[in-house]
Amino acid sequence: MGRNYIGNNINDGFYEVLFKNDGVFICVYPPETNGKRLETKDVIDRLNKKKIKNFDKDIVDLAVRKADKTPVRIAGPQDEVKIDATVNVMVSPDKMKAYISFTAPDNGRMLTLEEVLGELSKNGIIYGINKTNLETIVKYPVFNEMILVAEGIPPVNGRNGRIEFHFDTNRESKPMILEDGRVDFRELNLIQSAEKDQALCTMIPPVPGTPGKTVYGTDLPALDGKPIPMPRGRNVVISEDGTKLLANISGQISYIDGKVSVFSTYDVQADVDNSTGNINFIGNVSVRGNVLSGFVIEAGGTVEVAGVVEGAVIKAGGDIILRRGMQGMGKGILVSGGDIIARYIENSNIEARNDIKAEAIMHSNVKCGNKLELSGRKGLLVGGSCKVGKEIVAKVIGSHLATVTDIEVGVDPTVRERYKAIKDEIIQMETDLRKAEQAITILKKLEMANALTPEKKEMLAKSLRTRVFFTSRLQELKDEMNILDAKLQQEAYGKVRCYNYIYPGTKVAIGSCMMYVKENLQYCTLYRDGADIRVGAIDR
């Protein structure tokens, strides 16, 4: 009785082993087109597996080389040893997939489904076995190939809770530009209002994670989603079911520093002068007239002035909107937690966390966390210094008189200032901590000598409390300093875009790079390229 041995390709050479009454024979067939010839070693390996006794290796080698389809006697008569199929089990390194590989039977039998399942169980594979596929594989086997038979389930992490806002949190302050080039600062569409008990936002709860399993049946934990706190600010309440934030009064919606608030408005019908005094209000302030020199307005929300601001101080948690402008006379100050919008600003110190927009800013010190935009007919930035987080857009920067104008973009000025303040505080606190340590050392020696008076005992206790506080506070400051240091070390990608002229006398810094403008630049974008500032085409 014989059986074919066939290579990997149908065109490869193959052979038969024939068990006859007068001996064991092999019949070798040559390869077809592009097929591979048989190797003597492969034939001998199989003869050994079949446990054929006393076969002649030289005759086998000659038959393989001839491959003339003629049966050749290689051994004396003997019974055939039948070889059953075997199965190997392999598991991926992450233990999420299990594979089997069959070796072909040689006149023996194929494994049963139960035997394959038993081998999987012996190797610890108990989860994710696809029995339907396994039945098909056993019925129609493929040999010497890895076949996927079991898959684990990967864990699925949950989703964090989130806040769904019922108002526009990204509304931009874009004044209307008229056909003649003027900017209409009256049509800003800035205010979003809410009625009492109106829903401002809804908390979407977190979704728990789904654990997974390996093919060994081992549980794989998943991370659950984390809840998110309500962004509760002022004049808002949480609904009874704890899922909504409701307005507690009717007024203007404000979204500042991640908190939702509703502010009512304090309305000044005329000028801010001796008749009103300084104004300090938790909500919005609206001034129908002017703000005279020397007066102060402080507001938790937005400040809007219809007239002119002189050498006054205005500080707002939200936006500052000057319908006309500001003549600061060297002592005017604007500080905004949002945007500053004005027709013109002259001889003033202004600072905005977000954007600053105006027709002209002259001889002023400007700090802007995001974008400084000079538009309208003039679009002028001249004199003073400007430190801007991301971008400066203007028509004219500097003047033909070579007025010194310093501009810096690429690093949020508030980050740099906070870094310096923390550094100074750390130096002072380390000095105070050393003094406390010295006092503790002296008082401890007195305590060991039983020479502590009640006053000294109180001083020792106070010094110990001070040391604990300073140590904890120092660590907090150093952690914050590391975060700010990482921000400052990042590459600066600020831009300066000019739609008309940048005049000599202008000094431009982008991050740590610096350039002095020595000749007129027109219709250009200044940007950082490695360690240099490049002058490129205007981009819109």
RODO-2510 file (C-alpha; in nm, 4 decimals, decimal comma):
residues 540
     n   res          X          Y          Z
     1     m     0,0000     0,0000     0,0000
     2     g     0,1436     0,3433    -0,0884
     3     r     0,0943     0,7136    -0,0192
     4     n     0,2009     1,0272    -0,2062
     5     y     0,4360     1,2806    -0,0469
     6     i     0,3809     1,6169    -0,2175
     7     g     0,5762     1,9428    -0,1766
     8     n     0,4350     2,2869    -0,0865
     9     n     0,3636     2,3682    -0,4513
    10     i     0,1520     2,1552    -0,6852
    11     n     0,4356     2,1679    -0,9436
    12     d     0,6999     2,0425    -0,6978
    13     g     0,8477     1,6953    -0,7314
    14     f     0,6924     1,4201    -0,5180
    15     y     0,7259     1,0496    -0,4465
    16     e     0,5329     0,7430    -0,3339
    17     v     0,6294     0,4816    -0,0750
    18     l     0,4985     0,1407    -0,1781
    19     f     0,4734    -0,1498     0,0586
    20     k     0,4679    -0,4760    -0,1478
    21     n     0,5053    -0,8460    -0,0695
    22     d     0,8598    -0,8466    -0,2077
    23     g     0,9776    -0,5305    -0,0326
    24     v     0,9441    -0,1572     0,0155
    25     f     0,9701     0,0575    -0,2974
    26     i     0,9812     0,4331    -0,3716
    27     c     0,8658     0,5925    -0,6929
    28     v     1,0020     0,9453    -0,7497
    29     y     0,8328     1,1940    -0,9836
    30     p     1,0139     1,4952    -1,1330
    31     p     0,8872     1,8552    -1,0822
    32     e     0,6684     2,0339    -1,3340
    33     t     0,7436     2,3829    -1,4709
    34     n     0,8897     2,6143    -1,2019
    35     g     0,8555     2,3378    -0,9415
    36     k     1,1252     2,2297    -0,6957
    37     r     1,3091     1,8967    -0,7027
    38     l     1,2879     1,6632    -0,4070
    39     e     1,5672     1,6646    -0,1506
    40     t     1,7118     1,3254    -0,0488
    41     k     1,7161     1,4403     0,3135
    42     d     1,3388     1,4994     0,3149
    43     v     1,2749     1,1474     0,1802
    44     i     1,5096     0,9844     0,4327
    45     d     1,3497     1,1814     0,7195
    46     r     1,0110     1,0440     0,6234
    47     l     1,1424     0,6891     0,5875
    48     n     1,2835     0,7142     0,9392
    49     k     0,9518     0,8435     1,0725
    50     k     0,7798     0,5488     0,9054
    51     k     1,0319     0,3257     1,0864
    52     i     1,1288     0,1428     0,7651
    53     k     1,4056    -0,0978     0,8554
    54     n     1,7342    -0,1495     0,6735
    55     f     1,6619     0,0755     0,3732
    56     d     1,9506     0,1501     0,1359
    57     k     2,0330     0,5238     0,1491
    58     d     2,2426     0,5111    -0,1665
    59     i     1,9547     0,3626    -0,3663
    60     v     1,7221     0,6288    -0,2214
    61     d     1,9660     0,9029    -0,3261
    62     l     1,9988     0,7597    -0,6771
    63     a     1,6196     0,7315    -0,7160
    64     v     1,5721     1,0917    -0,6038
    65     r     1,8321     1,2179    -0,8498
    66     k     1,6882     1,0136    -1,1393
    67     a     1,3224     1,0947    -1,0617
    68     d     1,2143     0,8732    -1,3533
    69     k     0,8785     0,7568    -1,2114
    70     t     1,0108     0,3993    -1,1831
    71     p     0,9500     0,2060    -0,8576
    72     v     1,2832     0,1220    -0,6914
    73     r     1,3220    -0,1384    -0,4154
    74     i     1,4923     0,0151    -0,1088
    75     a     1,4252    -0,2424     0,1649
    76     g     1,3003    -0,5901     0,2328
    77     p     0,9365    -0,6849     0,3005
    78     q     0,7888    -0,5370     0,6234
    79     d     0,4656    -0,4041     0,7654
    80     e     0,3838    -0,0336     0,7220
    81     v     0,3860     0,1845     1,0356
    82     k     0,0916     0,4203     1,0177
    83     i     0,1452     0,7745     1,1601
    84     d    -0,1523     0,9691     1,2946
    85     a    -0,1914     1,3469     1,2642
    86     t    -0,0661     1,5643     1,5526
    87     v    -0,1524     1,9163     1,6684
    88     n     0,0687     2,1891     1,8146
    89     v    -0,0754     2,4797     2,0199
    90     m     0,0772     2,8295     2,0138
    91     v    -0,0280     3,1424     2,2056
    92     s     0,0514     3,5042     2,1145
    93     p     0,2751     3,7001     2,3588
    94     d    -0,0198     3,9114     2,4776
    95     k    -0,2177     3,5911     2,5498
    96     m    -0,5073     3,7214     2,3408
    97     k    -0,4863     3,4700     2,0523
    98     a    -0,4334     3,0941     2,0324
    99     y    -0,3292     2,9066     1,7187
   100     i    -0,3016     2,5398     1,6232
   101     s    -0,0909     2,3739     1,3566
   102     f    -0,1600     2,0172     1,2280
   103     t     0,1040     1,7763     1,1046
   104     a    -0,0326     1,5531     0,8305
   105     p    -0,1134     1,1865     0,9039
   106     d     0,0833     0,9262     0,7090
   107     n    -0,1684     0,6498     0,6306
   108     g    -0,2918     0,7148     0,9853
   109     r    -0,5982     0,8993     1,0989
   110     m    -0,6876     1,2669     1,1478
   111     l    -0,7510     1,3971     1,4986
   112     t    -1,1094     1,4286     1,6218
   113     l    -1,2682     1,7507     1,7454
   114     e    -1,2630     1,6175     2,1016
   115     e    -0,8915     1,5419     2,0792
   116     v    -0,8127     1,8922     1,9535
   117     l    -1,0262     2,0447     2,2305
   118     g    -0,8472     1,8256     2,4811
   119     e    -0,5081     1,9478     2,3577
   120     l    -0,6241     2,3091     2,3887
   121     s    -0,7463     2,2421     2,7429
   122     k    -0,4151     2,0720     2,8285
   123     n    -0,2388     2,3962     2,7224
   124     g    -0,4734     2,6071     2,9362
   125     i    -0,6796     2,7479     2,6469
   126     i    -1,0326     2,7698     2,7883
   127     y    -1,1770     3,1006     2,6635
   128     g    -1,2793     3,2404     2,3255
   129     i    -1,2620     2,9070     2,1383
   130     n    -1,4582     2,9174     1,8109
   131     k    -1,5973     2,5627     1,8037
   132     t    -1,7803     2,6108     1,4730
   133     n    -1,4561     2,7074     1,2967
   134     l    -1,2718     2,4306     1,4778
   135     e    -1,5195     2,1693     1,3490
   136     t    -1,4607     2,2906     0,9925
   137     i    -1,0823     2,2866     1,0377
   138     v    -1,0886     1,9284     1,1686
   139     k    -1,3178     1,8202     0,8860
   140     y    -1,1149     1,9968     0,6160
   141     p    -0,7677     2,0191     0,7659
   142     v    -0,4808     2,2363     0,6432
   143     f    -0,1405     2,1106     0,7483
   144     n     0,1758     2,2876     0,8686
   145     e     0,0070     2,6292     0,8925
   146     m    -0,0867     2,8347     1,1968
   147     i    -0,4650     2,8586     1,2263
   148     l    -0,6388     3,0971     1,4678
   149     v    -0,8837     2,9016     1,6859
   150     a    -0,9374     3,1192     1,9970
   151     e    -0,9429     3,4926     2,0725
   152     g    -0,9634     3,6765     2,4001
   153     i    -1,1555     3,9986     2,4502
   154     p    -0,9466     4,3147     2,5081
   155     p    -1,0617     4,5464     2,7866
   156     v    -1,2459     4,8604     2,6822
   157     n    -1,1785     5,1652     2,8968
   158     g    -1,4766     5,3734     2,9922
   159     r    -1,5389     5,7323     2,8844
   160     n    -1,4992     6,0238     3,1200
   161     g    -1,7967     6,2347     3,2016
   162     r    -1,8344     6,5560     3,0043
   163     i    -2,0233     6,8817     3,0124
   164     e    -2,2663     6,9675     2,7340
   165     f    -2,3080     7,3449     2,7142
   166     h    -2,6361     7,4995     2,6052
   167     f    -2,4719     7,8229     2,4922
   168     d    -2,1824     7,9165     2,2643
   169     t    -1,8581     7,8956     2,4610
   170     n    -1,6441     8,0074     2,1633
   171     r    -1,8247     8,3180     2,0494
   172     e    -1,5694     8,5604     1,9021
   173     s    -1,5784     8,9367     1,9279
   174     k    -1,5730     9,0415     1,5640
   175     p    -1,6674     9,4030     1,4972
   176     m    -1,8314     9,4789     1,1634
   177     i    -1,6059     9,6390     0,8995
   178     l    -1,7990     9,8935     0,6909
   179     e    -1,7540     9,9492     0,3168
   180     d    -1,5400    10,2602     0,3692
   181     g    -1,2961    10,0661     0,5878
   182     r    -1,4223    10,1950     0,9206
   183     v    -1,5010     9,9502     1,1990
   184     d    -1,8425     9,9650     1,3633
   185     f    -1,7688     9,8840     1,7280
   186     r    -2,1381     9,9172     1,8140
   187     e    -2,2345     9,5879     1,6468
   188     l    -2,0283     9,3316     1,8361
   189     n    -2,3019     9,0823     1,9295
   190     l    -2,1106     8,9878     2,2442
   191     i    -2,3759     8,9296     2,5050
   192     q    -2,5453     8,5933     2,5615
   193     s    -2,8335     8,6179     2,8037
   194     a    -3,0139     8,3693     3,0246
   195     e    -3,3458     8,3783     3,2055
   196     k    -3,3760     8,2691     3,5678
   197     d    -3,3910     7,8861     3,6008
   198     q    -3,2704     7,8399     3,2414
   199     a    -3,0479     7,5324     3,1923
   200     l    -2,6938     7,6443     3,1073
   201     c    -2,5255     7,3063     3,0780
   202     t    -2,5843     6,9361     3,1382
   203     m    -2,3441     6,6863     3,2897
   204     i    -2,3139     6,3669     3,0840
   205     p    -2,2234     6,0888     3,3320
   206     p    -1,9120     5,8744     3,2852
   207     v    -1,9326     5,5352     3,1169
   208     p    -1,7823     5,2404     3,3078
   209     g    -1,5171     5,0266     3,1436
   210     t    -1,5727     4,6731     3,0140
   211     p    -1,3194     4,4153     3,1421
   212     g    -1,1569     4,1716     2,8988
   213     k    -1,0298     3,8130     2,9115
   214     t    -0,7267     3,6287     2,7763
   215     v    -0,7541     3,2909     2,6043
   216     y    -0,6419     3,1459     2,9407
   217     g    -0,9560     3,2911     3,0989
   218     t    -0,7647     3,5524     3,2982
   219     d    -0,9607     3,8739     3,3610
   220     l    -0,8122     4,1973     3,2206
   221     p    -0,9301     4,5016     3,4161
   222     a    -1,0513     4,8153     3,2397
   223     l    -1,0395     5,1758     3,3567
   224     d    -1,3755     5,3275     3,4447
   225     g    -1,4603     5,6758     3,3179
   226     k    -1,4128     5,9538     3,5702
   227     p    -1,6910     6,1936     3,6671
   228     i    -1,6448     6,5608     3,5857
   229     p    -1,7273     6,8349     3,8340
   230     m    -1,9908     7,0884     3,7486
   231     p    -1,8350     7,4176     3,6234
   232     r    -2,0303     7,6117     3,8828
   233     g    -1,9523     7,9803     3,8994
   234     r    -2,1541     8,2676     4,0399
   235     n    -2,5315     8,3098     4,0363
   236     v    -2,5962     7,9531     3,9202
   237     v    -2,7414     7,6492     4,1010
   238     i    -2,7295     7,2736     4,0437
   239     s    -3,0616     7,1081     3,9601
   240     e    -3,2241     6,8665     4,2064
   241     d    -3,1133     6,5612     4,0080
   242     g    -2,7554     6,6953     4,0031
   243     t    -2,7203     6,6822     3,6230
   244     k    -2,7877     7,0431     3,5168
   245     l    -2,6572     7,3892     3,5962
   246     l    -2,9360     7,6477     3,6173
   247     a    -2,9244     8,0273     3,6122
   248     n    -3,0182     8,1664     3,9527
   249     i    -3,0816     8,5148     3,8137
   250     s    -3,1594     8,6672     3,4755
   251     g    -2,8502     8,8194     3,3199
   252     q    -2,5456     8,7702     3,1000
   253     i    -2,3824     8,4264     3,0676
   254     s    -2,0086     8,4305     3,1317
   255     y    -1,7678     8,1397     3,0783
   256     i    -1,4341     8,2351     3,2361
   257     d    -1,1594     8,0072     3,3726
   258     g    -1,3752     7,6999     3,3184
   259     k    -1,6636     7,8354     3,5303
   260     v    -2,0147     7,9219     3,4138
   261     s    -2,1594     8,2316     3,5786
   262     v    -2,4522     8,4649     3,5234
   263     f    -2,3885     8,8340     3,5889
   264     s    -2,6311     9,1154     3,6202
   265     t    -2,5166     9,4572     3,4915
   266     y    -2,4409     9,7795     3,6800
   267     d    -2,5435    10,0674     3,4551
   268     v    -2,3766    10,4113     3,4879
   269     q    -2,5969    10,6598     3,2988
   270     a    -2,3347    10,9387     3,2683
   271     d    -1,9603    10,9767     3,3373
   272     v    -1,7586    10,7913     3,5972
   273     d    -1,6508    11,0940     3,8002
   274     n    -1,6863    11,2389     4,1457
   275     s    -2,0603    11,1760     4,1380
   276     t    -2,0099    10,7991     4,1106
   277     g    -1,6693    10,7466     4,2713
   278     n    -1,4764    10,4299     4,1986
   279     i    -1,6822    10,1285     4,0960
   280     n    -1,6298     9,7754     4,2262
   281     f    -1,8977     9,5326     4,1090
   282     i    -1,9334     9,1539     4,0953
   283     g    -2,1099     9,1574     3,7573
   284     n    -2,0943     9,3636     3,4366
   285     v    -2,0517     9,7407     3,4270
   286     s    -2,1928     9,9591     3,1515
   287     v    -2,0878    10,3257     3,1341
   288     r    -2,2916    10,5509     2,9060
   289     g    -2,0479    10,8440     2,9302
   290     n    -1,6709    10,8827     2,9849
   291     v    -1,4346    10,7477     3,2503
   292     l    -1,2377    11,0420     3,3820
   293     s    -0,8726    11,0396     3,4833
   294     g    -0,7881    10,8887     3,8194
   295     f    -1,1005    10,6748     3,8631
   296     v    -1,1086    10,2959     3,8947
   297     i    -1,3574    10,0409     3,7677
   298     e    -1,3266     9,6803     3,8843
   299     a    -1,5797     9,4239     3,7594
   300     g    -1,6220     9,0476     3,7787
   301     g    -1,7760     9,0421     3,4311
   302     t    -1,7580     9,2700     3,1259
   303     v    -1,6914     9,6466     3,1305
   304     e    -1,8356     9,8509     2,8436
   305     v    -1,7715    10,2239     2,8029
   306     a    -1,9582    10,4273     2,5414
   307     g    -1,7382    10,7355     2,5745
   308     v    -1,3659    10,8021     2,6188
   309     v    -1,1456    10,6569     2,8910
   310     e    -0,8821    10,8957     3,0194
   311     g    -0,5995    10,8127     3,2617
   312     a    -0,8222    10,5696     3,4500
   313     v    -0,7899    10,2071     3,5660
   314     i    -1,0311     9,9413     3,4410
   315     k    -1,0005     9,5792     3,5546
   316     a    -1,2485     9,3180     3,4374
   317     g    -1,2823     8,9430     3,4806
   318     g    -1,4444     8,9346     3,1359
   319     d    -1,4062     9,1619     2,8311
   320     i    -1,3329     9,5351     2,8194
   321     i    -1,5138     9,7158     2,5359
   322     l    -1,4350    10,0837     2,4660
   323     r    -1,6715    10,2169     2,2004
   324     r    -1,4405    10,5110     2,1366
   325     g    -1,0998    10,4696     2,2925
   326     m    -0,8498    10,5486     2,5646
   327     q    -0,6137    10,8399     2,6100
   328     g    -0,4185    10,7089     2,9062
   329     m    -0,1801    11,0001     2,9555
   330     g     0,0842    10,7523     3,0758
   331     k    -0,1236    10,6298     3,3711
   332     g    -0,4193    10,4560     3,2069
   333     i    -0,4487    10,0817     3,2792
   334     l    -0,6704     9,8140     3,1257
   335     v    -0,6607     9,4563     3,2610
   336     s    -0,8992     9,2015     3,1105
   337     g    -0,9605     8,8331     3,1819
   338     g    -1,1057     8,8035     2,8305
   339     d    -1,0702     9,0383     2,5303
   340     i    -1,0024     9,4116     2,4989
   341     i    -1,1803     9,5896     2,2132
   342     a    -1,1328     9,9608     2,1485
   343     r    -1,1208    10,2126     1,8649
   344     y    -0,7825    10,3476     1,9775
   345     i    -0,5497    10,3214     2,2769
   346     e    -0,2756    10,5753     2,3443
   347     n    -0,0136    10,6125     2,6197
   348     s    -0,1578    10,3295     2,8287
   349     n    -0,0716     9,9976     2,9880
   350     i    -0,3063     9,7227     2,8738
   351     e    -0,3228     9,3502     2,9411
   352     a    -0,5689     9,0888     2,8113
   353     r    -0,5723     8,7155     2,8725
   354     n    -0,7177     8,6465     2,5267
   355     d    -0,7341     8,8914     2,2297
   356     i    -0,6892     9,2647     2,1831
   357     k    -0,8600     9,4359     1,8864
   358     a    -0,8361     9,8030     1,7926
   359     e    -0,7860    10,0435     1,5032
   360     a    -0,4712    10,1957     1,6540
   361     i    -0,2463    10,1407     1,9553
   362     m     0,0136    10,4108     2,0089
   363     h     0,2997    10,4410     2,2571
   364     s     0,1541    10,1845     2,4956
   365     n     0,2737     9,8766     2,6804
   366     v     0,0680     9,5797     2,5661
   367     k     0,0415     9,2242     2,7004
   368     c    -0,1849     8,9855     2,5164
   369     g    -0,2217     8,6116     2,5815
   370     n    -0,3475     8,5194     2,2357
   371     k    -0,3846     8,7555     1,9363
   372     l    -0,3327     9,1297     1,8846
   373     e    -0,5301     9,2574     1,5854
   374     l    -0,5109     9,6127     1,4474
   375     s    -0,7741     9,6591     1,1770
   376     g    -0,9973     9,9326     1,0373
   377     r    -0,8706    10,2274     0,8344
   378     k    -0,5461    10,2717     1,0288
   379     g    -0,4546     9,9290     1,1630
   380     l    -0,1631    10,1034     1,3380
   381     l     0,0792     9,9777     1,6015
   382     v     0,3495    10,2282     1,6868
   383     g     0,5785    10,2917     1,9824
   384     g     0,5910    10,1170     2,3187
   385     s     0,6210     9,7430     2,3621
   386     c     0,3952     9,4493     2,2829
   387     k     0,4181     9,0983     2,4256
   388     v     0,1731     8,8682     2,2515
   389     g     0,1148     8,4954     2,2975
   390     k     0,0428     8,3850     1,9402
   391     e    -0,0002     8,6421     1,6660
   392     i     0,0094     9,0107     1,5747
   393     v    -0,1927     9,1298     1,2755
   394     a    -0,1664     9,4940     1,1657
   395     k    -0,1578     9,7215     0,8643
   396     v     0,1275     9,9423     0,9841
   397     i     0,3891     9,8659     1,2486
   398     g     0,6204    10,1474     1,3562
   399     s     0,6462    10,4770     1,1635
   400     h     0,8548    10,6434     0,8944
   401     l     1,0215    10,8405     1,1768
   402     a     1,1779    10,5115     1,2963
   403     t     0,9836    10,5224     1,6224
   404     v     1,1162    10,2530     1,8541
   405     t     0,8557     9,9762     1,8618
   406     d     0,9290     9,6503     2,0458
   407     i     0,7119     9,3493     1,9668
   408     e     0,7430     8,9955     2,1006
   409     v     0,5310     8,6957     2,0055
   410     g     0,5396     8,3248     2,0787
   411     v     0,5262     8,3088     2,4603
   412     d     0,2270     8,3974     2,6760
   413     p     0,3541     8,6910     2,8865
   414     t     0,1482     8,5755     3,1856
   415     v     0,3394     8,2447     3,1846
   416     r     0,6772     8,4217     3,1862
   417     e     0,5689     8,6597     3,4633
   418     r     0,4243     8,3773     3,6743
   419     y     0,7501     8,1839     3,6307
   420     k     0,9513     8,4812     3,7609
   421     a     0,7111     8,5363     4,0527
   422     i     0,7330     8,1691     4,1562
   423     k     1,1136     8,1768     4,1303
   424     d     1,1290     8,4810     4,3588
   425     e     0,8843     8,3215     4,6045
   426     i     1,0882     7,9983     4,6160
   427     i     1,4080     8,1936     4,6966
   428     q     1,2325     8,3824     4,9790
   429     m     1,0660     8,0690     5,1168
   430     e     1,3925     7,8713     5,1164
   431     t     1,5509     8,1549     5,3155
   432     d     1,2627     8,1497     5,5675
   433     l     1,2829     7,7684     5,5883
   434     r     1,6533     7,7848     5,6745
   435     k     1,5758     8,0323     5,9537
   436     a     1,3050     7,8015     6,0871
   437     e     1,5454     7,5051     6,0746
   438     q     1,8084     7,7035     6,2676
   439     a     1,5526     7,8002     6,5328
   440     i     1,4369     7,4379     6,5652
   441     t     1,7972     7,3155     6,6067
   442     i     1,8656     7,5644     6,8873
   443     l     1,5347     7,4962     7,0661
   444     k     1,5834     7,1170     7,0378
   445     k     1,9191     7,1487     7,2172
   446     l     1,7504     7,3476     7,4951
   447     e     1,4767     7,0819     7,5137
   448     m     1,7361     6,8044     7,5566
   449     a     1,8931     7,0085     7,8372
   450     n     1,5476     7,0542     7,9998
   451     a     1,5953     7,4305     7,9677
   452     l     1,2791     7,5105     7,7681
   453     t     1,0578     7,7790     7,9170
   454     p     0,6829     7,7775     7,8274
   455     e     0,7470     8,0602     7,5838
   456     k     1,0285     7,8628     7,4181
   457     k     0,8021     7,5538     7,3962
   458     e     0,5428     7,7588     7,2114
   459     m     0,8137     7,8974     6,9846
   460     l     0,9349     7,5399     6,9082
   461     a     0,5822     7,4231     6,8232
   462     k     0,5318     7,7260     6,6006
   463     s     0,8652     7,6671     6,4241
   464     l     0,7772     7,3022     6,3597
   465     r     0,4405     7,4017     6,2110
   466     t     0,6176     7,6629     5,9968
   467     r     0,8658     7,4030     5,8695
   468     v     0,5830     7,1672     5,7656
   469     f     0,3989     7,4482     5,5877
   470     f     0,7098     7,5796     5,4080
   471     t     0,8158     7,2289     5,2982
   472     s     0,4727     7,1538     5,1539
   473     r     0,4417     7,4944     4,9879
   474     l     0,7915     7,4704     4,8386
   475     q     0,7040     7,1388     4,6732
   476     e     0,3845     7,2890     4,5261
   477     l     0,5782     7,5853     4,3874
   478     k     0,8509     7,3661     4,2376
   479     d     0,5918     7,1421     4,0682
   480     e     0,4229     7,4473     3,9164
   481     m     0,7623     7,5896     3,8169
   482     n     0,8469     7,2673     3,6300
   483     i     0,5210     7,2863     3,4363
   484     l     0,5783     7,6512     3,3432
   485     d     0,9414     7,5781     3,2542
   486     a     0,8265     7,3099     3,0089
   487     k     0,5930     7,5623     2,8437
   488     l     0,8703     7,8193     2,8148
   489     q     1,1072     7,5609     2,6638
   490     q     0,8647     7,4737     2,3852
   491     e     0,9390     7,6100     2,0392
   492     a     0,7702     7,9409     1,9755
   493     y     0,5630     7,9528     1,6603
   494     g     0,4216     8,3017     1,6846
   495     k     0,3680     8,5147     1,3740
   496     v     0,3599     8,8800     1,2809
   497     r     0,1449     8,9625     0,9789
   498     c     0,1553     9,3079     0,8223
   499     y    -0,0734     9,4183     0,5385
   500     n     0,1143     9,7404     0,4656
   501     y     0,4496     9,8507     0,6129
   502     i     0,6816     9,7501     0,8952
   503     y     0,9179    10,0448     0,9410
   504     p     1,2773    10,0556     1,0667
   505     g     1,3019    10,1070     1,4401
   506     t     1,0890     9,7993     1,4996
   507     k     1,2438     9,5165     1,7014
   508     v     1,0765     9,1769     1,6551
   509     a     1,1268     8,8799     1,8897
   510     i     0,9669     8,5410     1,8264
   511     g     1,0435     8,3151     2,1201
   512     s     1,4198     8,3420     2,1739
   513     c     1,4950     8,4746     1,8208
   514     m     1,5315     8,8452     1,7518
   515     m     1,5396     9,0689     1,4449
   516     y     1,5848     9,4453     1,3992
   517     v     1,3991     9,5881     1,1011
   518     k     1,6509     9,7999     0,9080
   519     e     1,4503     9,8700     0,5930
   520     n     1,0856     9,9001     0,5027
   521     l     0,9046     9,5653     0,4872
   522     q     0,5765     9,5470     0,3014
   523     y     0,2932     9,2893     0,2751
   524     c     0,4766     9,0203     0,4705
   525     t     0,4629     8,7588     0,7438
   526     l     0,7431     8,7286     0,9988
   527     y     0,7829     8,3787     1,1369
   528     r     1,0414     8,1663     1,3126
   529     d     1,2515     7,9191     1,1153
   530     g     1,4926     7,7378     1,3465
   531     a     1,7128     8,0006     1,5087
   532     d     1,6172     8,2778     1,2618
   533     i     1,3216     8,5012     1,1880
   534     r     1,2184     8,4824     0,8236
   535     v     1,0247     8,7314     0,6121
   536     g     0,7666     8,5512     0,4000
   537     a     0,4655     8,6290     0,1864
   538     i     0,1494     8,7463     0,3580
   539     d    -0,0811     8,4610     0,4507
   540     r    -0,4434     8,5081     0,5237
***
